[in-house]
């Protein structure tokens, strides 16, 4: 037989339990507000500088060819009007760039971008709140990332989409979106945007 524990009243048990809880929940030290990392000369570091190092599987230069797009951006149209905001972050161990777009008029969209070693091309899958899906592929040409792809048009034809991203000397970039309805014979501009890094 096991000996019975000494009898304690409910009031004494509650008092002991309350004292234990009070001692366990001592105030935690206050945390200092998060500081944005600084780059050279005390300036805020860019997203590319603060992004975690990529995994070995995606550390080659071909996987880093689109890193100039990483960051938080304000985007304006060619006439200077605000088009929206874009945020591009590395994910999946640095193997994927995740784009999150919010237009000035409330539209939203997102894309995943990655380099595929099997075909040695970059690929983008874009989807937005207007129901548009684009599947693009390509690579770096003359210092620009250029990706293109086709999708059906409403009249039963085919529309060819071509989007380029070009870094600019001032640290921004230019994004040009063009479409062709005659198999690339002629092109029209859908969007000509200027990216400026947000502070």
N, C-alpha and C positions, 0 to 999 in steps of 0.2 A: 504494500500500500504506500501511496505517496502522501506525505504529510500535507494537511490543508494549510493554505497560506493564512496568515493572521487576518482577522476580520477588520475591514476599514469601512467607515461610513461613506455614503455617496457624496456627502458634502466635502469630506477630506480628499476623496479621489478627484473631484472636480477642481478643488483648490490647487492640488499638486499638478494636475494637467494644465491648468491656466498658467501657473508659474513657468512650467517648461516651455509652453508656446511663446510666452512673452520673451523669454530669454533667447529662443531660437530666431525670433523676428527682429533682432536688433537692427537699427537703421543702417542701410548700406552707404558707403562713402559716395558722395556726389561725383558723377562722371563729368569730365571736362567736355565742353562742346566740341563736336567733330571739327577738325581743321582740314581744309582742302590742301592736299600736298602741293608743294611749291616746286617749280622748275628752276631753271637758271635765272639768276638775277632777281630772285624772290617773286617771280611771276607764277601764277597758277599753272600747274603742269597740265598738259593736254591729256585727253582720255587715252591716247596711244601710249603715253609715258607711264600712266598709272595702271594700265591694264595688266592683269596677271600674266606671267610668262606662259607662252603656249606649251602644250605637251610636245614630247619628242615627235609624235606622229605628224604634227602640223607646224614644225618649227622652221621648215625650209623657206627660202626666199620667195618661192612661188606662192606659198600660203600667206605671206605677208604683203603681197602686191597691192591689196586693197585697204591696208591699214590707214592710209591717209584719209579715209572716209569716217573713221572712228571719231566720235565726239558728240557733243550737243550743239545743234546748229539752229540759227534763224535763217529762213529761206525767203528770198524775195524774187519776184518775177523780173524780167528784163527791164520793165518800166519803173522798177523800184517799189512797187506795191508789195505788201506783206503777203506771202503765199502760205506760210505755215512754219511749223517747227519740226525738226527731225532729230532723232536720237539713235545713234548706231553704237552698239556695244558688242565686244567679243563674248562668245559663250561656247559651251561644249569644249572646254580646254583650249580655247583659242582657235578651234577648227572652223567655227561658224561666226559670221557677223549677223547680228539681229537688228533689223531696222524697225523703228516705231515712228510713224508719221502722224501728225495732227495738222490738218489744213486750217487756214484762217476762217473758213466757213463751216468748220465742224466735221469735215470728212476725216476718217482715220484709215490707216493702212499699215501693213506690216510685211516684211520680207525676211527670208533667210538666204544667206549668201555663203558659198563655200567653194573651195578649189577641189576638184575631183582628180586624183592622180591617175585614174584609169583612162581618162580621155584628155588629161592635161588642159582642162578648161575650167573657168569659173562658171558657176551656175547661180541663178537667182530665181526664187519662187515668190511672187508678190500677190497679195490678196488685200482687198480694201472694202470699205463700207458701201461702195457702189456696186459690189458684186463682181468686180473685175479681177481676173486671175491672169498673171503673166508668167510664162516659163521662159527664161532667157539664159543664154550661155555665151561665153566669149573669153576675152582676156585683154592684156595690156597691149595697146597699139599706140606708138608715138607718145608715150608718157600718159596716155588716157586709158582708163578701164572702159571697154566697150563691150556691151552684151546685147544680143538680139534674139528674136524669136517670132513665130507666127501664131495667129489665132484666127478662128472663123469670124467673119463679119456678119452683121444681121441680114445682109442681102444674099448670103450664101457664098460669098467670095472669101478671100484670105487677106488679112492685114498683117503686114510685116512691121514689127516694132524694133527700134534701135535706140538704146540709151547709153550715153557716155558720161563719165565723171572725170573731170580734169582738174588736178590741183593747180592752184594759182600762187604766184610769188608772195602775195600778201597773207598766206596761210589759209585762205578760203578755198573754195572750189566752185566749179561750174558744172551743172548737170543739164544735159540736153536730151530731150525725148523727141524722137521723130517717128513718123509712120509713113508707110508706102502701101498703096493699093494696086500697084502695077508691077509687082515682083521686083521692086527696087529700082525701077527706071527713074522715078521721081519721088521726092520726099517732101513732107510738110512738117513743120515744127509744132508739136503739141505743147511743149513746155520748155522754157529756157530760164533756168533758175540760178541764182547766186547764193552760195552758202557762206555765212559768217558765223564764226564760233561764238557761242554764248558764254558770257563771263559767269 
